[in-house]
Amino acid sequence: MNNRYPEASPLHLALLEPEIPPNTGNIARTCLATFTPLHLVGKLGFRTDRRAVMRAGLDYWYDAEIHYHRTIEDLRNSLPDSRLILVETGARWHYSEFQYQPGDILLLGRETKGLPEELVAANSELTVSLPMPNPRVRSINLATTAGIVLYQALRNLHYL
């Protein structure tokens, strides 16, 4: 996969069927800021044509390296040497204790449903989460989560 950034991030960030345009826009900006390729997987809950992107004020959208994939399998096939690291509530690993590797793909799920249970169950050893001490909060905003985990993983790899 070609990297269009002048300085390549050691990671990839992927969103499975994102639903809320501002979240994806904020994540794209974070990816652009860190030279991290963004992968959008499956059916999106919004349009990404030029008119929709410009109307949303995402003037940086076309500067970001964004790849589109129909399925998770297509994503994996495009980066065959990469591990798929799932980011999901209640995971086995604390996001800051996990040992990230160059080439890892950080995968986050839909805002309303997260990642499919069967995918998480089959990959529990490669699943990380953020702590949430308040049990009344079921999840943290997708863009916030993506930023926290991405920056931690980049720091662990001595990229930042």
C-alpha positions as CSV (number, residue, x, y, z in Angstrom):
1,M,0.0,0.0,0.0
2,N,1.4,3.4,-1.0
3,N,1.9,6.0,1.7
4,R,1.3,9.5,0.5
5,Y,2.7,11.2,3.6
6,P,6.3,12.6,3.7
7,E,6.9,10.9,7.0
8,A,5.2,7.5,7.5
9,S,3.5,6.6,10.7
10,P,4.3,3.1,11.9
11,L,0.5,2.4,12.4
12,H,-2.8,2.4,10.6
13,L,-6.2,3.4,12.0
14,A,-9.4,1.8,10.7
15,L,-13.1,2.5,11.4
16,L,-15.7,-0.2,10.8
17,E,-18.9,1.3,9.4
18,P,-18.6,4.7,11.1
19,E,-22.0,6.4,11.4
20,I,-21.3,10.0,12.6
21,P,-19.6,12.3,10.2
22,P,-18.0,14.7,12.8
23,N,-16.4,11.7,14.5
24,T,-14.8,10.5,11.3
25,G,-13.8,14.0,10.4
26,N,-12.0,14.5,13.7
27,I,-10.3,11.1,13.4
28,A,-9.2,12.0,9.8
29,R,-7.7,15.2,11.2
30,T,-5.8,13.3,13.9
31,C,-4.6,10.8,11.3
32,L,-3.4,13.7,9.1
33,A,-1.6,15.3,12.1
34,T,0.3,12.1,12.8
35,F,0.8,10.9,9.2
36,T,-1.3,7.8,10.0
37,P,-3.3,6.3,7.1
38,L,-7.0,6.0,7.8
39,H,-9.0,3.0,6.6
40,L,-12.8,3.2,6.3
41,V,-14.3,-0.3,6.2
42,G,-17.9,-1.3,5.1
43,K,-20.9,0.9,4.7
44,L,-20.5,4.4,5.9
45,G,-23.3,6.3,7.6
46,F,-22.6,9.4,5.5
47,R,-21.3,10.5,2.1
48,T,-17.7,11.4,1.4
49,D,-18.0,13.0,-2.0
50,R,-16.4,16.4,-2.5
51,R,-19.7,18.4,-2.0
52,A,-20.6,16.6,1.3
53,V,-17.0,17.0,2.6
54,M,-16.7,20.7,1.8
55,R,-20.2,21.4,3.2
56,A,-19.1,19.8,6.4
57,G,-16.0,22.1,6.5
58,L,-13.5,19.3,6.2
59,D,-11.1,21.2,4.1
60,Y,-8.3,18.8,5.2
61,W,-10.1,15.6,4.1
62,Y,-8.3,15.3,0.8
63,D,-4.9,15.9,2.4
64,A,-5.4,12.9,4.6
65,E,-4.5,9.4,3.4
66,I,-7.8,7.6,3.3
67,H,-8.4,4.1,2.0
68,Y,-11.8,2.5,1.5
69,H,-12.4,-1.3,2.0
70,R,-15.6,-3.2,1.5
71,T,-14.9,-5.7,4.3
72,I,-12.5,-6.4,7.2
73,E,-11.1,-9.2,5.1
74,D,-10.3,-6.7,2.3
75,L,-8.6,-4.5,4.9
76,R,-6.5,-7.5,6.1
77,N,-5.6,-8.5,2.5
78,S,-4.4,-4.9,1.7
79,L,-2.0,-5.1,4.7
80,P,-1.2,-8.8,5.0
81,D,1.8,-8.4,7.4
82,S,-0.2,-6.2,9.9
83,R,-1.9,-7.3,13.1
84,L,-5.5,-6.2,13.6
85,I,-5.7,-4.6,17.1
86,L,-9.3,-4.2,18.2
87,V,-10.3,-1.3,20.4
88,E,-13.4,-2.2,22.3
89,T,-15.0,-1.6,25.7
90,G,-14.2,-4.2,28.4
91,A,-11.2,-5.7,26.5
92,R,-8.5,-7.9,28.1
93,W,-5.7,-5.4,27.7
94,H,-5.5,-1.8,29.0
95,Y,-4.6,0.3,26.0
96,S,-1.4,1.7,27.7
97,E,-0.1,-1.8,28.7
98,F,-0.4,-3.4,25.3
99,Q,2.8,-4.0,23.2
100,Y,2.1,-2.4,19.8
101,Q,4.2,-3.2,16.8
102,P,5.0,-1.3,13.6
103,G,2.4,-2.0,11.0
104,D,-0.4,-2.6,13.5
105,I,-4.0,-1.6,12.5
106,L,-6.0,-0.1,15.3
107,L,-9.7,-1.0,14.5
108,L,-12.6,0.8,16.1
109,G,-16.3,-0.1,15.6
110,R,-19.5,1.8,15.0
111,E,-20.5,4.5,17.4
112,T,-23.8,2.7,18.3
113,K,-22.7,-0.9,18.4
114,G,-18.9,-1.1,18.6
115,L,-17.2,-4.1,17.0
116,P,-19.0,-7.4,16.2
117,E,-19.0,-9.7,19.3
118,E,-17.7,-12.6,17.3
119,L,-14.8,-10.6,16.0
120,V,-13.9,-9.5,19.5
121,A,-14.3,-13.0,20.9
122,A,-12.0,-14.5,18.2
123,N,-9.3,-11.8,18.8
124,S,-9.4,-11.3,22.6
125,E,-5.6,-11.4,22.8
126,L,-5.4,-8.5,20.4
127,T,-8.1,-6.3,22.0
128,V,-7.5,-3.2,24.0
129,S,-9.8,-0.7,25.9
130,L,-9.8,2.5,27.8
131,P,-10.6,2.4,31.5
132,M,-14.0,3.9,32.5
133,P,-14.3,4.2,36.3
134,N,-17.8,5.5,36.1
135,P,-20.1,2.5,35.5
136,R,-22.9,4.8,34.3
137,V,-20.9,5.6,31.1
138,R,-21.1,2.8,28.6
139,S,-18.4,4.2,26.2
140,I,-16.2,7.2,25.4
141,N,-16.7,9.1,22.1
142,L,-15.2,7.3,19.1
143,A,-13.0,10.2,18.1
144,T,-11.7,10.7,21.6
145,T,-11.0,7.0,22.0
146,A,-9.2,6.9,18.6
147,G,-7.0,9.8,19.5
148,I,-6.0,8.5,22.9
149,V,-5.2,5.0,21.7
150,L,-3.4,6.2,18.5
151,Y,-1.2,8.6,20.5
152,Q,-0.4,6.0,23.1
153,A,0.6,3.4,20.5
154,L,2.7,6.0,18.6
155,R,4.4,7.0,21.9
156,N,5.1,3.3,22.7
157,L,6.7,2.9,19.3
158,H,8.8,6.0,19.9
159,Y,7.3,7.8,17.0
160,L,6.2,10.8,19.1
